[in-house]
């Protein structure tokens, strides 16, 4: 299991027996062009090629989506409105993952939000009431997927944000570090969920 772009780079360096990215590019690849034809006859046949190959992954493996890891709304240009570009982007599901039960470190909150959004295909903003709990069947499924004991805390923080918090609490200096603080992150996601910004 490789989780995150930096670890993916580390794995590529390991597999290509390269000391660093510069060495990989200059000594083995010769180019970083993304759309090279791997079948073409290069003048330098000693150069390697990196390409994608379809995996033998099981057809019943679920691919999940979640918000990106580590983002917050501390940039001075952010305004506390849902139409602000950074506000509307931060909860978007631009990250893909499989096997949430195996992802034990970075991004557990993000994974949790992704699975929560999946559980409400009609949209979180329409499915949850501002004072009601997450249905037990949904909470149970989230805990089963994540194989974690902190899921109840995540749910409570999400609902706290959904029902009681305002977007302004997460903007600028007040929101600094929300991307790496599970409690702040889940509350922020709750605010975004209430605003309809997690709904597909």
C-alpha positions as CSV (number, residue, x, y, z in Angstrom):
1,X,0.0,0.0,0.0
2,X,1.5,3.3,-1.1
3,X,-0.3,6.4,0.4
4,X,0.6,9.8,-0.9
5,X,2.6,11.4,-3.7
6,X,5.9,11.6,-1.8
7,X,5.8,7.9,-0.9
8,X,5.0,7.1,-4.5
9,X,8.1,9.1,-5.6
10,X,10.1,7.1,-3.1
11,X,8.8,3.9,-4.5
12,X,9.7,4.9,-8.1
13,X,13.2,5.9,-7.0
14,X,13.6,2.5,-5.2
15,X,12.3,0.5,-8.2
16,X,14.6,2.4,-10.6
17,X,17.6,2.2,-8.3
18,X,17.9,6.0,-8.4
19,X,19.4,8.2,-5.6
20,X,17.2,11.2,-6.4
21,X,14.7,12.7,-8.9
22,X,17.5,14.5,-10.8
23,X,19.4,11.3,-11.2
24,X,16.3,9.4,-12.4
25,X,15.5,12.1,-15.0
26,X,19.0,12.9,-16.2
27,X,20.6,9.5,-16.2
28,X,17.8,7.1,-16.8
29,X,14.8,8.9,-18.4
30,X,16.5,11.7,-20.4
31,X,13.1,13.5,-20.5
32,X,10.1,14.2,-18.3
33,X,7.7,14.5,-21.2
34,X,4.4,12.9,-20.0
35,X,3.2,11.6,-23.4
36,X,6.2,9.7,-24.8
37,X,5.4,6.7,-27.0
38,X,7.0,3.8,-25.2
39,X,7.0,1.8,-28.5
40,X,9.0,4.4,-30.4
41,X,12.6,3.7,-31.4
42,X,14.6,6.3,-29.4
43,X,18.0,7.2,-30.7
44,X,19.3,6.4,-27.3
45,X,18.1,2.9,-26.5
46,X,19.7,3.0,-23.1
47,X,17.0,5.4,-21.8
48,X,14.3,4.0,-19.6
49,X,10.6,4.7,-19.8
50,X,8.1,5.0,-17.0
51,X,4.5,4.2,-18.0
52,X,1.2,3.1,-16.6
53,X,0.2,-0.5,-16.8
54,X,-3.2,-1.9,-15.9
55,X,-3.1,-3.6,-12.6
56,X,-4.6,-7.0,-11.8
57,X,-6.7,-5.3,-9.1
58,X,-9.9,-7.1,-8.2
59,X,-12.9,-5.9,-10.1
60,X,-14.9,-5.7,-6.9
61,X,-12.3,-3.3,-5.2
62,X,-14.1,-0.1,-4.4
63,X,-12.4,3.2,-5.4
64,X,-13.3,6.0,-3.0
65,X,-12.8,9.7,-3.3
66,X,-12.1,12.3,-0.6
67,X,-10.9,15.9,-0.1
68,X,-7.2,16.5,-0.5
69,X,-5.0,16.2,2.6
70,X,-3.5,19.2,4.4
71,X,-5.5,22.1,3.0
72,X,-6.8,24.9,5.1
73,X,-8.4,28.4,4.5
74,X,-5.6,30.5,6.2
75,X,-4.6,32.3,3.0
76,X,-5.2,36.1,3.5
77,X,-7.2,36.3,0.3
78,X,-10.0,33.9,1.5
79,X,-13.3,35.5,2.2
80,X,-15.9,33.7,4.4
81,X,-18.4,33.0,1.5
82,X,-19.2,29.8,-0.2
83,X,-18.5,31.4,-3.6
84,X,-14.8,32.0,-2.6
85,X,-12.7,29.8,-4.9
86,X,-10.6,28.3,-2.0
87,X,-13.7,27.7,0.1
88,X,-15.5,25.9,-2.7
89,X,-12.3,23.8,-3.6
90,X,-11.2,22.6,-0.1
91,X,-14.0,20.0,0.3
92,X,-13.9,18.7,-3.3
93,X,-13.2,15.0,-3.8
94,X,-10.1,15.3,-5.9
95,X,-8.2,12.5,-4.0
96,X,-8.7,8.8,-4.8
97,X,-8.0,5.8,-2.5
98,X,-8.8,2.2,-2.0
99,X,-8.7,0.0,1.2
100,X,-9.6,2.7,3.8
101,X,-9.1,0.2,6.6
102,X,-5.4,0.0,5.7
103,X,-4.7,3.7,5.7
104,X,-3.7,4.3,9.3
105,X,-1.9,7.6,9.3
106,X,-2.2,10.7,7.2
107,X,-5.6,11.5,5.8
108,X,-7.9,9.4,8.0
109,X,-10.2,12.3,8.4
110,X,-10.2,12.9,4.7
111,X,-11.0,9.3,4.1
112,X,-13.8,9.5,6.6
113,X,-15.3,12.5,4.9
114,X,-15.2,10.8,1.5
115,X,-17.0,7.7,2.9
116,X,-19.5,9.9,4.6
117,X,-20.3,11.7,1.4
118,X,-20.7,8.3,-0.4
119,X,-23.2,7.3,2.3
120,X,-25.5,10.1,1.3
121,X,-25.8,10.0,-2.5
122,X,-28.7,12.6,-2.4
123,X,-26.3,15.0,-0.7
124,X,-25.3,15.6,2.9
125,X,-27.0,19.0,3.0
126,X,-30.3,17.5,2.1
127,X,-30.0,14.2,4.1
128,X,-28.9,15.5,7.5
129,X,-31.0,17.7,9.7
130,X,-29.1,20.3,11.7
131,X,-30.0,18.8,15.0
132,X,-30.2,15.1,14.2
133,X,-27.5,12.4,14.5
134,X,-26.1,10.5,11.6
135,X,-28.2,7.4,11.1
136,X,-26.8,4.4,13.1
137,X,-26.6,2.3,10.0
138,X,-24.4,4.9,8.3
139,X,-22.2,5.4,11.4
140,X,-21.8,1.6,11.6
141,X,-20.8,1.3,8.0
142,X,-18.2,4.1,8.4
143,X,-16.7,2.5,11.4
144,X,-16.6,-0.9,9.6
145,X,-14.8,0.7,6.6
146,X,-12.3,2.6,8.6
147,X,-11.6,-0.1,11.3
148,X,-11.1,2.7,13.8
149,X,-12.3,3.6,17.3
150,X,-12.2,7.4,16.7
151,X,-15.1,7.3,14.2
152,X,-17.6,8.4,16.8
153,X,-15.5,11.5,17.6
154,X,-15.2,12.3,13.9
155,X,-19.0,12.1,13.5
156,X,-19.6,14.3,16.6
157,X,-17.1,16.9,15.3
158,X,-18.7,16.8,11.8
159,X,-22.2,17.3,13.3
160,X,-20.9,20.1,15.5
161,X,-19.7,22.0,12.5
162,X,-22.8,21.1,10.5
163,X,-25.2,22.4,13.2
164,X,-23.3,25.1,15.1
165,X,-20.3,26.5,13.4
166,X,-19.8,29.3,10.9
167,X,-17.4,29.5,8.0
168,X,-15.7,32.5,9.5
169,X,-14.3,30.4,12.3
170,X,-12.0,28.6,9.8
171,X,-10.8,31.6,7.7
172,X,-7.4,33.3,8.0
173,X,-5.3,32.8,11.2
174,X,-8.3,31.1,13.0
175,X,-8.3,28.3,10.5
176,X,-4.5,27.8,10.2
177,X,-3.7,24.2,10.5
178,X,-7.2,22.9,10.1
179,X,-6.0,20.5,7.4
180,X,-3.8,18.7,9.9
181,X,-6.0,19.0,13.0
182,X,-8.7,16.3,13.0
183,X,-11.2,18.2,15.2
184,X,-10.9,21.5,13.2
185,X,-11.0,19.6,9.9
186,X,-14.1,17.7,10.7
187,X,-15.9,20.8,12.0
188,X,-14.9,22.7,8.8
189,X,-16.2,19.8,6.7
190,X,-19.5,19.9,8.7
191,X,-19.9,23.6,7.8
192,X,-19.1,22.8,4.1
193,X,-21.6,19.9,4.3
194,X,-24.3,22.2,5.5
195,X,-23.5,24.7,2.7
196,X,-23.8,22.0,0.1
197,X,-20.1,22.1,-0.8
198,X,-19.6,18.4,-0.2
199,X,-22.5,17.3,-2.3
200,X,-20.8,15.9,-5.5
